[in-house]
Amino acid sequence: MTETAIHPETRAAWAKRLRRLRRALVPHRPKAFRDSLNRWLLMGTVIGIVSGVGAIIFFFCLETGTHWLLETLGSYTPPGTLGEGGGATSTGPTRPWAIPLVVTGGALVSGILVYFVAPTAKGHGTDNAIHAVHHDPTALKGKVAAVKIIASALVIGSGGSGGREGPTAQISATVISSLCKKLKIATPDARIAVSAATASGIGAIFRAPLGGALLGAELLYRDDMESDAIMPSLVSSIVAFVVFGSVYGFEPIFGSLNGVQFSEPLQLIWFVLLGLTAGLMGKLYVEVFYGGTKLFESLNKVPGWLIPAIGGLGVGLLDLAIPAALGTGYGSVQQEMFANNLVRMPLLMVLAIPFAKILSTTLSIGSGGSGGVFGPGMVIGGATGAALWRILEGLPGIPSSPMSFVIVGMIACFGSVAHAPLGMLLMVGEMTGNLSMLAPGMIAVAVAGRVVGNTSIYTSQLKDRLEGRRVHAMGRVTKPSEAKSENGAASSKPAIKKPSGKSTSFPRPAAEPMFAKSVTVPSPDLAPTPTPTATDRRATSRIVPEVIRAKDRKRDLFARSPKPPDDPGPSSA
């Protein structure tokens, strides 16, 4: 028999290589990592390779699951997109009774796997990745990635409504989180790495590297952008796109749609109306989704592993009436881009598709099934644009093709509820191979954003970078299940209590004394409070970031009453 033990010299050589890799990735000064382009070129390449390979594995599993479950067992072939070799109009299922059984069975197996192996793999994975970035970027478990691949392929492949961006984002973020933990990368740099992994996973699966990179910076906040993550996200997204495209091609998902062009300023009036409608549908999407999630969480008497099957049964019954709500729905959006397909559909069916997609996504993902909410949000927006075009067809300024309304609807609907307008503008442009609708898209997403307000599909988003630095300074790590808002969803600010009053103050640790004069207590039972040393002062001062102290000084400066020009005022000395 051959010797299977590793030779000590070989083991020492590999250990030496690992130490060299760690020295290359982990600097002595964390800020040097963020400021070094060379380091992020290396780290971004690693992240991109991991994200691209993860996207390939998941896409293969999803295609295989769809073929065996929905097409073979369910006897239904959903329409595909032009960029993925489809585009033909699908016929109805030959065995309609099999659809509810297949969807229920896929959700049941997925629910059992998630419940007993990796509970954090349920729901949409992008929110979990955002939560990890803000609270603990190295807390994601490696086994979640494997469970997420199988569970999402079962749910979506059997006909459940969900997007494929959430699984890829969580897969890549989980692997990179584990890598950062193994290499002991500093927390600020690990946050950027996990954010870049999320961006590259989304960009790879949608074949939109530029849009994915901007999404990685925008999705972290509702009213801000993480500028430090843009360059690493660009590098990782491009690499992930190349890796994924080398296997599945570089063609845009919806093909190169060159037949649409913005050329009439009068159309902007109708795009404003489309932005208003898409914003209302996006807000309805969020409210129904989290309302349904709260309802499923209240089923205490039902075993947790069985709840996704209940949602799957509802999806299967709904899809018998409206097959467009099955699966990802990208093929249905592709069909609605062409006027000859849209006008042949009954008007009631066209109007019902966006509402059916909202309900089916709530039943599939809100019940605990695995999948994304990104893709359904775009499908809802595209179907809303198609329905509005069908109603307004023939009026002055309405284009002859619904393609522009579908494209702008996708941008406005999900760009507003995700608070990522720039990323969605570029991503949809890359997915359609057409950037001519940027101007109408900007108008529509701005109007939709005003309608949506602070409502967000991602509950782990923080308000801005200032709040992010406060969360990071507090240093408290919470699990998504520990922070619940009033509507039962994970709170976007799980670890922070806002101080009362106008001044911004931060609670010091209980073990550290306050900066006050030492007072001698006459009672023999109490010891006097020691005066903090210079080391204690320096350690406590590091709890509050420099940007917060600067803001406090700026506020105090502006609070002073202005002096007349001829009055120099009191000396500052």
N, C-alpha and C positions, 0 to 999 in steps of 0.2 A: 504493500500500500504506500501511496505517496504521502509525504509529510505536508499537512495542511496549515501548520502553525507559521505565523509570519516571522521571518528572520529578524533578529534584533537590529541589524544594520538597516534593513528596509524600513522598519518601524521608525528608527531614528531619522532616516532621510525624509520620510513623510512628515514627521513632527517638525523638522527644520523648515520644510516648505510651508507648513501651516503657520509657523511663527513669522516667516517672511511676509505671507499674505496679510496676517494681522497687523504687522508693522506698516504695511502699505495702506491699509484701510483705516486704521485707528491711529490718529495723531495724539501727541501729548497734550495739545491744546485743542479743545473741541471746535472753537471758532475757526481755527485754521482749516479744518475740514470743510466747513461751509464756504470759506473764501478761496479754496483751492479748486481750480477748474480741472486740474489733472486727476485729483482724487475722485471727483464726481464723474469724470469720464470713465474711470475704472469701475466705480461703484454703479453708475448708471448702466454700463454695459452688462454687468452681472445681473442687475435688476431686470433689464430688458430681456436677457436670455431666459431667466426664470419665468417672467410673465408670458413671453412668447410660447415657451414649451407648455406652460400651464394652459394657455388658450388653445393650443393644438390638441392637448389631451381631452379637455372638456368638450371642444367642438366635435371631436371624433365620437366621444361617448354620447353626446346629444344626437348626432346624426344616426348612430346605431340604435339608440333608444327609440327615436321617432320611427325608424324603419320597422323595427320589430313590434313595437307596441301599438302606435297609432295607425300605421299603414297596414301591417300584416294582421294583427289581432282586431283592430278597430275598423279595418277596410275603408279608411279615409286617408287620402293623400292631400295634405294642405298645399295651397299655392306657394310657390317659391319666389325669390327675387331674381332679377335679371343678372346681377353680379354673382349669384351662386348657382347658376345653371337652370333656374326655374323661370317663372313668369307666366306659365300657362294657367288658365282658369281651371280651378279644381271642381270636380263634380261632387255631389253629395255622397255620403257613405252608403255602401250597399247593404251593410248590416247596422242600421241605426241603433238597435238595442245593445250593440256591443260597446258603443262609445261611453256611456256612463260606467259600465263595468271596468273598462280599461283605465279611464281616468281615476276612478275610485281605487283600483288595485295599485296603480303607480303611486298615488298619494299615501296609501296604507303602508306599502313597503318602505317608502321614503320616511314616513313618520316614525316607524319602528326603528329604523336605522339611526335617525337623528336623536330620538328620545333616549335610547339606551347606549349610544356610543359617543356622540358629540352634540349636546343640546345647543351649543352656540352656533351650529350650522343651520338652524332654522331661520326662516324669514329671508329678508334681502341682505346680502352680505356687505354692500357698500356702507351701510350705516354702522356696522360693526367695525369696519376698517377706519372710518372717521372717528369713532369713539376711541379706538386704540391710539390714533395719532395724538389726540388731545390728552389722554389720561395715562396710558402706559403702552408705548409702541412695541414693547417686547413681550406683551402678555398673551399674544395670539398663539394657540397651540397648533403644532404641526399636523396632528391627526385630523383637524378640522378641514384641511384642504382636501384630503382624500374623501372624507364623508361628504363634503360639499359637492364634489364632482359627481359622485354616484347619486346622491339624493336629488340634485337639480336635474340631472339627466332623466331620472325616473319621473319627476313631476312634470317637467316641460315636454319630455319625449312622449308621455302618455296623453298629452293634450291639455295639461294644466296651463293656465295663463301666467306667464312670467317672462322676464328678460334674461338674456345670457350674460349681461355685463356684470351683474351682482356676483355670480359665482366666480367669474374670472378675476374680478377685483379682490374678492376675499381670498381666493387661492394664492394669487401672487403676493398679497399683503401678508398672509400667514407665513409663507415660506421666508420672505424677507424679514419678517419679525423674528422668526426663529434664528435666522442667520445673524441678525444684529445681536441677539442674546448670546449666541455662541461666541461671537467675536468681541463681545463686551464693548460695542460701539456706544458712545455717549448718547444720552437721551435726546438732546436737541438734534443731533444728526440722525438718530434712529427715526425721529418723527418725519424728517424730510425723506428718508429712505422708504418708509412705509407709504407716505403720500405719493411718492414717485411710482411705487409698485402698484398702487391703486389706479393711478393715471394710465400707466402702461398696459395694465390688464384691460381697461376699458378701451383704450385706443387700438389695441391689437385685435380684439374680437369684432370691433366695428370698422376696422381698416381705416382709422382716422387718427393718425398719430398726433397731428397738431391740435385738433380739438380735444383729444384725450389729455394732452399735456396741460392745456389751460384748465380743463375740468379738474385735474389733480390739485391745482392751486385754488380754484373757486369753490369746490365742494366743501371745504373745511369751514367756511364762514358764510353767514347770510348776507352781510353787508361789507365784505372785505375780500382780499385775496392774499394768499401766502406767496409773496414774491420770491422768497428763498427757495421755493420748491419748483419754480418754473424751469430753470436750466437743468436740474437733475431729471425732471419729468420729461423734458424735450429729448434728452439723450436716451433715457430708458424707453420712451414711447417709440422712437424711431427704430431702436434695436428690436423691440418686441414686434413691431410692424413687419420688419424685414424677416424675422424668424417665422412668424405666422404666415406671411405672404409667400414664403418660399415653399410652403406645403399646399396652401389653399388658394394661392393667387393674390394678385394685387388689385383686381378689379373692384371698384366701389360696389357696395352692397346692392344699391338700387340701379346700378349701371350708370353710364354717362348720359345724363338727361340733358341733351343739348337743345331740345325743342322748346324750352321755356326761357323767356327773356323779359326783364323789366324795362319798359320803354315809355309808358304813359304815366305821367304824374297823377292823373285823375284816379288811378288805381290805388293810390295811397289812402284815399278815404275808405275804400272797402277793406284795406289791410288794417286800418285802425279798428274797424268793426270786427274783423277777424281776431285781432289781439284781445279785444274786450271779451269776445265769445270764448276764445281759448283760455283766457285767464279764469273765467267763471267755471269752465269745465275742469281746469287744473285744480282749482280750489275744491270743487266737488269731489274730485278724485282723492285728494288728501283726506277730506272729512269722512268720506265713505270708507276709505281704507282703514284708517285708525279707529273709526267707530266700529267697523266689523272686527278688527283685531281685539278691541276691548270686549266685544260680545263673545268671541271665542274664548278669551281668557277667563271669562266669568263662568264657563261650563266646568265647574269644579267636580261635579259628579261623574264626568266622562273622563276616562283615562287619557293622559296627554298624547300617547302614541296613536289614539284613535281619532282625535280631532281633525287632523289633516284629511283623513278619509271622508269625514262628513262634508268638509269643504269640497273635496274632489267629486263627491256625488252630486252636489249642487252645480258644479261646473259642467259635469257631463250632461245633466238634464237641460241646462241652459244652452249648451252647444248644439243640442238637437234642433233648436229653433234658429239659432244664429251661429253657424259654423265659423264665422270670421273671428269669434272670440277664442278659438282654440289655439294653443301653442303661443309662439312669440307674436304672431299677427303681422310680421313684416311682409309676407306675401300678399295679404289682404290689402295693406297700404299700397303696395306696388300696383295692384289691380285698380285701385281707386284713383290713381294718377292719370288714367286715360279716360277720356270722355265717353268713348263707345262702350266701355265696361260699366261706367257709373250710371249712364242714362238707362241702361237695360235693367238695372236693379230697381225694385220697388222703392218708392220714396220712404215709406215707413221703415223698411229695412236699413236704408242709408242713415236715417235719423237714429235708429236704435243701436247701431254698431258701437259708437263711443260709450253709451251707457252700459251696454252689455260687456264691453271690455273692462270698465271700472268694476262692475260687479264680479266678473270672473276672476280678476286679479285679486280682489278682496277675498274671495272664497279660496283661492289657491294659496296665496302667500300670506294673507292675514290669518289664516287658520293654522299656520305653522309650517307650511310647505316651503321648500327651498327654491329660490329663484330671485330674479331682480325686479325692481320696480322702475328702472330706467327705460327699458324697452317698451313696456306697456304705456308709460307716459307719452312717449313719442307716437305710438300707435293711436292713442286717444286723441292727441293733437292733430295728427294727420286725418283721422276719420272725422273730426270736427270741421276741419277745413273743407273736406269733400262734401259734407252735409251742407255747409253754408254755401258753397258754390252751387250745389244742386238747387237750393232755394232761390238764390239770386241770379240764376242763369238767365241770360237775355237782357239784363239791365245794362245801362251805359257804363262803360268802364270795366265790366266783368270780362276777364279773358276767356277765350274760346276753349281753353283746356283747364281742367281743375288742378293741373300739376303744381302751379305756383301756390294755390291755396293749401294744398296738402303739405308742401315743403315748409311754408311759413307757419302753418298750424303746428307742425312738429316742433319748430323752433320756439314758438311763443308759449305753448302749453308746458312743456317740460323745462324750458329755460327759466320760466318764472317760478315754478314750484320747487325747483332745485337751486334757485338763486345762482345760476351759472349761465348768464346770457351770452357772454363772449365764447365760452366753450361750446355751447349748443349751436351758435351761429356757424362756427368753423366746422364742427363735427357733422352737422347736417349737410353743409356744403361739400365736405369730403365724401360723405355717404352717397350723395347724388351726383358727384362729379360736376357740380354747377355752383359757381359763386355769384351768379348774377342776381340772386334774390337776397343779398345781404342788406341792401337798403330797406326793402319792405320788411325783412325779418327784424331789423333793428327797431323799426317803428312798432311792429306788432309785439315784440317781446317787452319793450318799454311800457306799452299800455297794459299788457298782461301782468307785468310786475307790479304796477300800481293797484291792479285789482286784487292780486294775491296778497300783497302786504307782507307780513312776517310769517305767514303760513309756509311751511316747508315739508317736503316729503321725507327729508332726512332729519330726524329728531336730535341727532348727535351734533348737528352744526352749532357752532357758537356765533355770537353776534359779529365780532370783529377780532382783530389781532390783539387789541388791548385786553379784551376778555380772555382770549387764549393765553396771554402771558400771565394773567391773574390765576387761571386754572393751573398753569405749569408751575407758578410760584408756590401755590398752596401744596402741590405735590401729593394730593390725595388721589388714590386709585380707586375707582368704583367699577363694578360690573354693570352692564346694561340693565340687568334685571333688578338692580338695587335702586335705580333712579326712575321713578314713575311720575309722570305728570298727571294732571287732573283727568285727562282723557284716556289714561291707561297706557300711553306710549312712553317710551324712554325719554326722559327729559333732556333737552339740549344743554342744560347747565346742572348736571347732577351733583357736582361737588362744591358748588359755590353758593354762599349766602350773601346777598348784596347788603352792604352796610347801610344803615339808616342815616339820614342827614345828607348834607351837601358835601362834606369832606370825605375823601377816600381813605379809609384806614383798613389795616389788615390785622387779624388776630395773631398774636405771637404764641408760640408753643407754651403749653402750661408749665413745662419744666424750666423755662427761662424766666428770669425776673424782669420786671418792667424797669425802664430807665427812669428811676426816681431816686431821690435821696434816701439813704439808709436811715431808718427810724428805729430807735431802741425801744423795745417793748418792755414795760416794767414787769409783766407777768413772768414768773419763773418757768411756766410751761411752754412758752413760745420763744424761739430763737430769733435773733435779729436777722433781717433780710440782708444778705451780702450785697455789696456794690459790684455791679458787673465789671469785668475787666475789659481791656481793649480788644482782646480776642473774641469775647462774647459779643461786643458791639459789632465787630466786623462780620461775625457769623450771622447775627440777626439781620444786619443790613442787607445781606445777600438774599434774604427771603423776598424782598420787594425788588422787582426789576428796575433797571435804570429808567426805562421809558415811563413807568408809572410815577417815579419821583420827579422826573422832568415835567410831566403833565401837571402834577400838584403845584410845582413852582410856577408854571405858566398860569395856572388858574389864580393863584394868589397874586401874581403880578397884575393880571387884568382886573382883579377885584378892587384895586386901589383907585381912588378917584383921580382923574387927570388934573394936572396942574396947569395954570395959565402959562403961555409962552414966556412972559417976562418974569415969572417966578421960578427961580431954579429949584425951590423946594428944599427940604432938609437934606443934609449930607448923608449919604449912605454909609459913610465910614463910621 
